Amino acid sequence: MQLRCVVFFLHFLPGALWQQNPFVPASSDSRTEPGSWTRRMRPDFTLSFWPDGYQLDEAEAQELAVHVHFDAKYRVENITELFGDGDEDLSQEKAEQKRGNYKRVDLLKMHAYRDAIRRSEGAYILYPGGFNGPTRFQGFHEILPGLGAFALKPGANGEAVGLQHFSRFVDEVIGHVCNRATAREQSSYHLFHVYRADETGGGATVEGPMPERDVLGIERPVPPAEHSVLVGWCDSEQQLDWIRRTGLYNFRAGHRRGSIRLEPAITEARHLLLHGHGNKAWPGLWRIKKRGPRIFTAEELLRKGYPCSPDPEVIYAVFDVEPDPFYHGWKWDYARLPGRKAAFAAAEPFSVSLVGVFSMHHV
């Protein structure tokens, strides 16, 4: 399997020369900039990873950079001194903090690094402990995002005791960031596209009620900005009655003018909005029961009782639909629909987001 070629860089100032980690720039409120979005943070050193062929600033702007931070603690000998034993009474801990005994302050500092510094996926402590194995906390099932600590100290023969655990961890991190199929990779991809689209579009607001579960009542629904709605032509009550009776809605397919182009937003549409002459939209929305259309011939449409005379030389893309009771009776001001087509193209199918549909809702 071919893995992504990754560039990584160690930002480090050694030994007694600890100064500001050169990785950390001034804080900024711009999403595409590196550094903290609150106040400047200063880990002792940072491992930064980004794909070959990108400059670091470009990788930062596209959510491709990954930073893993480390702090050194010289007067700690065991993990309990750093993070506690996990069974502390939180009320007692608060009292200890008021007296100046910050038992888990280092763990909180690692959380602060990961939360405040953009593109940070890990923060770890190095301390001169004994033969403790590494302590690692993972946010999910993958190695990143994560927090933890590694015990490292000189051995009797000059070897670094515990180095094998740290070395194995770095190898695992490299393998992880090289793997294009991780959940973290998908998450960063969508983070980049979602925030870029929102910033470009100036943000959007949905003020009306919406279902909080999907149609099966099991999971949360698709966000309205990613919820595709198919906009189709329906110019008569007769055609509307046929759609109600059969649960079918058809578009002309092929190369002729007004034919549907089966782009992803069309095939993945979850609702259908019907409109006709005079900037009129029929009330309510139709739920598309199955993703993607079926292909019908004109003869097959006629056998379904289609009220018009379909062109025998044309094939038709047919969606399975049903009225969505949640949107029953909702009225639309079609003239306000973003991206609507006009003049000779008015009957051509297209898609919009559910956010766009809500922008034309009126009581």
C-alpha positions in Angstrom: 0.0 0.0 0.0 1.3 3.4 -1.0 1.3 5.9 1.9 1.3 9.6 1.8 4.8 11.1 1.8 4.9 13.3 4.9 7.4 16.1 5.8 7.9 16.6 9.5 10.0 19.1 11.4 11.1 19.2 15.0 10.9 22.6 16.6 13.3 22.3 19.4 15.7 24.3 21.6 17.9 22.0 23.7 18.9 21.7 27.3 19.7 24.8 29.3 18.9 27.0 26.3 15.1 26.6 26.6 13.5 29.6 25.0 10.3 30.3 23.1 9.5 27.4 20.8 10.0 29.0 17.3 6.9 27.2 16.0 4.5 29.3 18.1 3.6 32.6 16.4 1.5 35.3 17.9 -2.2 34.4 18.5 -4.6 35.1 15.7 -8.3 35.0 15.1 -7.9 33.8 11.5 -8.7 30.2 11.0 -6.1 29.7 8.3 -3.2 31.1 10.4 -1.0 28.9 12.6 -0.7 29.3 16.4 -3.2 29.8 19.2 -6.6 31.3 18.7 -6.6 32.7 22.3 -3.2 33.6 23.8 0.3 32.5 22.8 1.1 29.0 24.0 4.7 27.8 24.4 5.3 24.0 24.4 8.9 23.0 24.9 9.1 21.4 21.5 6.8 20.3 18.7 6.7 17.7 16.0 4.9 19.1 12.9 3.8 16.9 10.0 2.4 18.0 6.6 2.3 16.4 3.1 5.2 16.6 0.7 4.6 19.2 -2.0 3.0 21.7 0.4 4.6 24.6 2.2 3.8 24.6 6.0 1.7 27.8 5.8 -0.3 26.3 2.9 -0.8 23.0 4.8 -2.0 25.0 7.9 -4.5 26.9 5.8 -6.0 23.7 4.4 -6.1 21.8 7.7 -3.4 19.4 6.5 -0.8 20.2 9.1 -0.6 18.1 12.3 1.2 19.3 15.4 2.2 17.1 18.4 3.6 19.0 21.4 5.9 18.0 24.3 6.8 19.5 27.6 9.6 18.3 29.8 9.2 18.0 33.6 12.4 17.4 35.6 11.2 17.0 39.2 8.5 14.4 38.7 9.2 10.7 39.3 6.0 9.0 38.7 2.8 9.4 36.7 0.6 9.9 39.8 2.5 13.1 40.5 1.6 14.3 37.1 -2.0 13.2 36.5 -3.2 11.8 39.8 -4.5 8.2 40.2 -7.8 8.8 38.5 -9.9 8.2 41.6 -9.6 11.6 43.2 -12.5 13.3 44.9 -13.0 16.4 42.8 -14.1 18.5 45.8 -10.9 17.6 47.6 -8.9 18.4 44.4 -10.5 21.9 44.3 -9.5 22.5 47.9 -6.0 21.4 47.1 -5.8 23.8 44.2 -6.9 26.7 46.4 -3.9 25.8 48.7 -1.6 25.9 45.7 -1.3 22.1 45.2 -2.1 21.6 41.5 -2.1 17.9 41.4 -3.3 17.5 37.8 -2.3 20.9 36.4 0.1 19.3 33.8 -2.8 17.2 32.4 -4.8 20.4 32.1 -1.9 22.1 30.4 -1.7 19.4 27.8 -5.5 19.9 27.2 -4.8 23.6 26.8 -2.1 23.0 24.1 -4.3 20.7 22.1 -7.3 22.9 22.3 -5.8 26.3 21.8 -3.1 25.7 19.2 -4.7 25.1 15.8 -4.1 21.8 14.1 -2.8 20.3 17.3 -3.6 16.6 17.6 -1.5 15.6 20.6 0.3 16.9 23.7 2.6 14.8 25.9 4.8 15.2 28.9 8.4 13.8 29.2 9.5 13.2 32.8 12.4 11.4 34.4 10.4 8.5 35.8 11.4 5.0 36.7 10.3 2.0 34.6 6.8 3.2 34.1 5.3 2.4 30.7 3.8 5.3 28.8 0.5 6.8 29.8 -1.7 7.6 26.8 -5.2 8.9 26.5 -6.9 8.7 23.1 -9.8 11.0 22.2 -11.3 8.2 20.0 -10.1 4.9 18.7 -7.1 6.2 16.8 -3.7 7.3 18.2 -4.6 11.0 17.5 -6.0 13.0 19.0 -4.3 12.1 22.2 -2.7 13.2 25.5 -0.3 11.5 27.8 3.2 11.1 29.3 6.4 9.2 28.7 9.0 8.3 31.3 12.6 8.9 30.1 15.8 9.0 32.1 19.5 7.9 31.8 20.2 4.3 32.6 23.1 2.7 34.5 25.1 2.2 31.3 24.2 5.5 29.7 21.3 4.3 27.6 18.0 6.1 27.7 15.6 4.1 29.7 12.1 4.3 28.3 13.2 5.6 24.9 11.8 2.5 23.1 8.3 3.5 24.1 8.7 7.1 22.9 10.3 5.9 19.6 7.5 3.4 19.0 5.0 6.2 19.6 6.6 8.5 17.0 6.6 5.6 14.5 2.9 5.1 15.1 2.2 8.8 14.7 4.1 8.8 11.4 2.1 5.8 10.2 -1.1 7.4 11.3 -0.6 10.8 9.4 0.6 8.8 6.3 -2.7 6.9 6.3 -5.2 8.7 4.1 -8.1 6.6 5.3 -8.2 7.6 9.0 -11.2 9.2 10.7 -9.0 12.1 11.7 -8.1 12.7 8.0 -11.8 12.8 7.1 -12.6 15.1 10.0 -9.9 17.6 8.9 -11.1 17.5 5.3 -14.6 18.4 6.3 -13.5 21.0 8.8 -11.6 22.8 6.0 -14.4 22.7 3.5 -17.2 23.5 6.0 -15.5 26.5 7.5 -14.3 27.8 4.1 -17.8 27.6 2.6 -19.3 29.3 5.6 -16.8 32.1 5.6 -17.1 32.6 1.9 -20.9 32.6 2.1 -21.0 34.9 5.0 -22.7 32.4 7.3 -26.3 31.1 7.2 -29.2 31.0 9.6 -32.1 28.6 9.9 -34.7 30.0 12.2 -37.6 27.6 11.6 -38.1 24.2 13.3 -36.5 21.1 11.8 -36.5 17.4 12.7 -33.9 16.5 15.2 -33.7 12.8 14.1 -33.5 11.2 10.7 -36.5 9.6 9.1 -35.9 6.3 10.9 -35.8 8.2 14.2 -32.4 6.7 15.1 -29.7 9.2 14.3 -29.2 12.9 14.0 -30.1 14.2 10.5 -27.8 15.6 7.9 -26.9 19.3 8.6 -29.2 21.6 6.6 -26.2 23.1 4.8 -25.3 19.6 3.5 -28.9 18.5 3.0 -29.5 18.6 -0.8 -33.0 19.4 -2.1 -34.0 18.6 -5.7 -36.0 21.4 -7.4 -38.4 20.0 -10.1 -41.0 21.3 -12.4 -44.7 20.5 -11.9 -47.1 22.7 -14.0 -50.5 21.1 -13.3 -52.8 19.6 -10.7 -53.1 16.6 -12.9 -49.4 15.9 -12.8 -49.4 16.5 -9.0 -52.2 14.0 -8.5 -50.1 11.4 -10.5 -47.1 12.0 -8.2 -49.3 11.5 -5.2 -50.9 8.3 -6.5 -47.7 6.6 -7.8 -45.0 8.0 -5.5 -42.9 8.7 -8.6 -41.4 11.9 -10.0 -39.6 11.9 -13.3 -37.1 14.1 -15.1 -36.1 13.8 -18.7 -32.6 12.3 -19.1 -30.2 12.4 -22.0 -28.6 15.2 -24.0 -31.6 17.3 -24.9 -32.3 20.8 -23.4 -33.8 20.6 -20.0 -32.5 17.1 -19.3 -31.2 16.3 -15.8 -27.5 16.1 -15.2 -26.9 13.4 -12.6 -24.3 15.2 -10.5 -23.7 14.1 -6.8 -26.0 16.8 -5.3 -28.8 15.5 -7.5 -28.4 11.8 -6.9 -27.9 12.4 -3.1 -30.9 14.7 -2.7 -33.1 13.9 0.2 -36.1 16.1 -0.6 -38.0 17.3 -3.6 -39.4 20.8 -4.0 -42.0 21.3 -6.8 -42.6 24.5 -8.6 -44.5 25.7 -11.7 -45.4 28.8 -13.7 -45.3 32.3 -12.3 -42.6 31.7 -9.7 -45.1 29.4 -7.9 -43.8 26.7 -5.6 -46.2 24.0 -4.5 -46.6 23.8 -0.6 -44.6 21.3 1.4 -41.6 19.1 0.5 -41.5 15.5 -0.8 -39.2 13.1 0.9 -37.0 11.1 -1.6 -37.3 7.5 -0.2 -34.2 6.1 -1.9 -31.0 7.8 -2.9 -30.6 8.1 -6.7 -33.1 7.7 -9.5 -34.3 4.7 -11.5 -34.3 4.8 -15.3 -37.7 4.5 -17.1 -38.6 4.4 -20.8 -41.5 6.4 -22.1 -43.5 3.1 -22.4 -42.9 2.3 -18.7 -44.1 5.7 -17.7 -47.3 5.2 -19.7 -47.9 1.9 -18.0 -47.8 3.8 -14.7 -50.6 6.0 -16.0 -48.5 9.1 -16.7 -50.9 11.9 -17.6 -48.9 13.4 -20.4 -47.4 12.0 -23.6 -43.7 11.3 -22.9 -41.3 11.4 -25.8 -40.7 7.8 -27.0 -37.1 8.6 -27.9 -36.2 9.8 -24.4 -35.4 8.0 -21.2 -36.4 9.3 -17.8 -34.8 9.5 -14.4 -37.5 8.6 -11.9 -37.3 9.2 -8.1 -39.3 7.4 -5.5 -41.0 10.1 -3.4 -43.6 10.6 -0.7 -45.0 13.7 1.1 -43.0 14.6 4.1 -45.5 15.2 7.0 -43.1 17.5 8.8 -43.3 20.0 6.0 -47.0 19.6 5.2 -48.6 22.9 4.3 -45.3 24.9 4.4 -45.5 27.8 1.9 -42.6 29.0 -0.2 -41.8 32.3 -1.8 -40.1 30.8 -4.9 -38.8 34.2 -6.1 -36.4 34.3 -3.2 -34.9 30.8 -3.8 -31.1 31.1 -4.4 -29.9 29.8 -7.7 -33.4 29.5 -9.3 -33.5 29.3 -13.0 -35.5 31.8 -15.2 -36.9 32.2 -18.7 -36.4 29.2 -21.0 -34.4 27.4 -18.3 -37.1 27.7 -15.6 -38.2 24.0 -16.0 -34.7 22.6 -15.8 -34.0 20.5 -12.6 -31.3 21.7 -10.2 -30.4 21.3 -6.5 -30.1 23.7 -3.5 -29.4 23.1 0.1 -32.1 22.9 2.7 -30.7 26.2 4.1 -31.6 27.8 0.7 -35.1 26.4 0.8 -35.6 27.8 4.3 -34.6 31.2 3.1 -37.9 31.4 1.1 -40.2 30.0 3.8 -43.1 32.2 4.9 -46.0 31.5 7.2 
